[in-house]
Every structure is written in structure tokens, then in C-alpha cells.
Amino acid sequence: MKKTERNTPTPPKVISELPSDYFLTYRKVSGSKLHTHTFFELELYLNDVGFVTLNNDTYKVKRNGICISVPTDYHKLTCLDGEIMEVINLSFISTMLDKELLNKLLYSAESNVYYLSDSEAEKVRALINLLEIEQLEKQKNDNFAELCISSIITLVLRNRKDTSTEQKQSLALKAVQYILEHFKENITLEKVAKEVGLNPSYLSHHFHNETGFKFKEYLTATRINYAKKLIRANREMITYACFESGFNSYSAFSRAFIDVVGCSPSEYVIKKTSSNPISKE
């Protein structure tokens, strides 16, 4: 591991629309810019031609290496000159994991970068293959995808040397955890600030600096992601999705949905989701 000491500016945010609760892709990249986003991301590296930066640490990318980034992480890929990195990318929203696994990812004394043995990587690839089929078939009426993703994370976390979940509890991370656990409720900046022991203005500033998102922006995106999941499960229950995801009125829900997704909830129902599953182009 190469430790890099520097003052890191607020990373650019990425509000990429996942076409589903999870999105699995195969990529060939020459690198990526420093960024952060509201969803979780797992990258499995298929060759060893560069480096991955996660917050202030830089790691050598190795075949069968995995990097998991949580919503407060900023990260980027850097390839060696003239090389192309091959990556399987699995992005997913927080509700794909149960609370125990969620907390294990959010809180760790160790960074979420792992190097798997060939046998461990083979098990992960087998689960990824099952998830690819699930994505292609667009199954929505059971929790098979959640089980696959939970199993992948469980296998990867077996490589964690320190299993404690009491370290790395930054104030912004505590706020993110509270949002992920209580977004269905009527939560406010003031309420979350009280929970983490800060005044609201300081939390707002600190949250934006560490995550790249404004507090309300992150809360809204979390609610909309969950609403989309409910709508996909039952397209005729848009109003139910509105109130179940934490909005107090349909008008506020509709405005937020358009801001985040780019179309109204009713348009989202009839819109064909463009799915670009793993393809080795």
C-alpha cells in the first residue's frame, strides 16, 4: 500500500442513474477521475495494470483484487501508460443489503480493498454469473438478486483482517447511516445533527465536504432510489411508493423524481429501462 498524504478537495459527485436496484457491467477503461456517488460500488479487477485510489490511500490493482466504495468514499482508477484495465463493476443501492452487512461496509478499521485467492475469486465470479443471468432476465418478483449480492459481499469480507465495526466512524458517515436507516421517516438536517452531536450548519458543511453531496440532495436521492424499487415491483402503486419512501406529498415526490430521474413517475413506469448487462465488447 502506498500512503498519500495530501489535502483532498471535495470530490466531484456522480448522480448516475442505475437502471435497476443494481447494475452489472464489464468495462475496459484507461482510468477514471476522482468521484463519489450515492450508491455502493464493487469493482473486480481482471488484470494488474494500474492503481486504485480510495480516499487518501492508493493500492496496486491486481488480478482478482476487489475495491468496494461506500457513499462517503471518493475513488479513481489510474492505468499504467498505454495499458487498459479490465473491470467487472457491480453498483447497487443500500436496500439490497441487510443492516448487518451494510454496517460492516460502512464501518471498518480496514479499507475496503481486498486481494482474493484464485479459489475465492472463482466463487465470486460464479455468483456474478448468476447475477448476470438475473439481470438479463429482469426478474423482479423475488429477492434472488439481493441474495447474490449479499453472498458476494459476505465472501469478500471473509478477507477482512479486522472484523470490528467500531472504527472509521466519521461524522458524515454516521449521518449517512442514519439516513439509510430512517429515510422513510420525517427526518431533517436538525434531527440528524442532534443524533451525531453537531449543530445543523456545521453538519451541513461537513457532510458536503466529505461526501460531495448536500444533505437534502443525498436524502432525496436515497428516497427516490427506494421509490423506484417499489414502482418496479408494482407499477400501479406509484402513490404507495411516494409515501412509503418518506415523502409527505405527491407533488413534492413528483418534483423530486423529475429532478433526480429526469422524468415523472408515470413516465418512468412506461419507459423502457435501457439495460446494458455484461458484454465483452
Residue pairs with C-beta under 8 A, 6 or more apart in sequence:
1 57
1 58
1 59
2 51
2 57
2 58
2 59
2 60
3 56
3 57
3 58
4 53
4 56
4 57
4 58
5 56
6 56
8 55
8 56
8 74
10 208
10 209
10 210
10 212
11 34
11 35
11 36
11 74
11 212
12 33
12 34
12 35
12 36
12 212
13 35
13 36
13 37
13 211
13 212
13 213
14 35
14 36
14 37
15 37
15 38
15 221
15 260
16 37
16 91
17 261
17 262
18 39
18 91
18 92
18 93
18 225
19 273
19 274
19 275
19 276
20 135
20 138
20 232
20 273
20 275
21 92
21 93
21 95
21 96
21 145
21 225
21 228
21 229
21 232
22 90
22 91
22 92
22 93
22 96
22 131
22 135
22 145
22 149
23 89
23 90
23 91
23 92
23 135
24 88
24 89
24 90
24 128
24 131
24 132
24 135
24 277
24 278
25 88
25 89
25 276
25 277
25 278
26 86
26 87
26 88
26 89
26 278
26 279
26 280
27 86
27 87
27 88
27 89
28 84
28 85
28 86
28 87
28 281
29 77
29 79
29 84
29 85
29 87
30 79
30 83
30 84
30 85
31 50
31 76
31 77
31 78
31 79
31 85
32 76
32 77
33 76
34 53
34 74
34 75
34 76
35 74
35 75
35 76
35 212
36 69
36 71
36 72
36 73
36 74
36 75
36 211
36 212
36 213
37 71
38 71
38 213
38 218
38 221
38 222
38 225
39 71
39 91
39 92
39 93
39 94
39 225
40 68
40 69
40 70
40 71
40 91
40 92
40 93
40 94
40 96
40 97
40 105
41 68
41 69
41 89
41 90
41 91
41 92
42 66
42 67
42 68
42 89
42 90
42 91
42 92
42 152
42 153
42 156
43 52
43 66
43 67
43 68
43 69
43 77
43 87
43 88
43 89
43 90
44 64
44 65
44 66
44 87
44 88
44 89
44 90
44 121
44 124
44 125
44 128
45 52
45 61
45 62
45 63
45 64
45 65
45 66
45 67
45 85
45 86
45 87
46 63
46 86
46 87
46 88
47 61
47 63
47 85
47 86
48 60
48 61
48 62
48 63
48 65
49 61
49 79
49 80
49 83
49 84
49 85
50 61
50 77
50 78
50 79
50 80
50 83
50 85
51 58
51 59
51 60
51 61
51 77
51 78
52 58
52 59
52 61
52 65
52 67
52 75
52 76
52 77
52 78
52 113
53 59
53 75
53 76
53 77
53 78
54 67
54 69
54 73
54 74
54 75
54 111
54 112
54 113
55 73
55 74
55 75
55 111
57 111
57 113
58 78
59 65
59 67
59 111
59 113
61 77
61 85
62 115
64 115
64 116
64 117
64 118
64 120
64 121
65 113
65 114
65 115
65 116
66 113
66 114
66 115
66 116
66 124
66 156
67 75
67 112
67 113
67 114
68 105
68 112
68 113
68 114
68 153
68 156
69 75
69 112
70 105
70 106
70 112
70 173
70 176
71 94
71 176
71 211
71 218
72 170
72 172
72 173
72 176
72 210
72 211
73 112
74 212
77 85
77 87
79 85
88 128
88 278
90 128
90 131
90 149
90 152
92 149
93 225
93 226
93 229
94 102
94 180
94 222
94 225
95 225
95 226
95 229
96 145
96 146
96 149
96 150
97 105
97 146
97 149
97 150
97 153
98 150
99 181
101 150
101 153
101 154
101 157
102 177
102 180
103 165
103 177
104 153
104 157
104 163
104 165
105 112
105 153
105 157
106 165
106 173
106 176
106 177
107 165
107 166
107 167
107 168
107 169
107 173
108 160
108 162
108 164
108 165
108 167
108 168
109 162
109 164
109 167
109 168
110 160
110 161
110 162
114 156
114 159
114 160
115 159
116 124
116 156
116 159
120 155
120 158
120 159
123 155
124 152
124 155
124 156
127 148
127 151
127 152
127 155
128 152
130 148
131 145
131 148
131 149
131 152
132 277
132 278
134 144
134 145
134 148
135 145
135 275
135 277
135 278
136 275
136 277
138 275
139 145
140 232
140 233
141 233
170 210
171 196
171 197
171 198
171 203
171 206
171 210
172 206
172 207
172 209
172 210
172 211
173 210
174 195
174 196
175 192
175 195
175 196
175 203
175 207
175 215
176 211
176 218
178 187
178 192
178 195
178 196
179 187
179 192
179 218
179 219
179 222
180 222
183 219
183 222
183 223
183 226
183 245
183 246
184 223
184 226
184 244
184 245
184 246
185 246
186 246
186 248
187 219
187 246
189 200
189 203
189 204
189 215
189 216
190 200
192 203
192 215
193 199
193 200
193 202
193 203
196 203
198 206
203 215
204 214
204 215
207 213
207 214
207 215
207 218
208 214
208 215
211 218
213 221
220 256
220 259
220 260
221 260
223 245
223 246
223 247
223 256
224 245
224 256
224 257
224 260
224 261
226 244
226 245
226 246
227 241
227 242
227 244
227 245
227 247
227 253
227 257
227 265
228 241
228 261
228 268
230 237
230 240
230 241
230 244
230 245
231 237
231 238
231 241
231 265
231 268
231 269
234 240
235 269
238 265
238 266
238 269
239 250
241 265
242 250
242 253
242 254
242 265
245 253
247 253
247 256
253 265
254 264
254 265
257 263
257 264
257 265
257 268
258 264
261 268
263 271
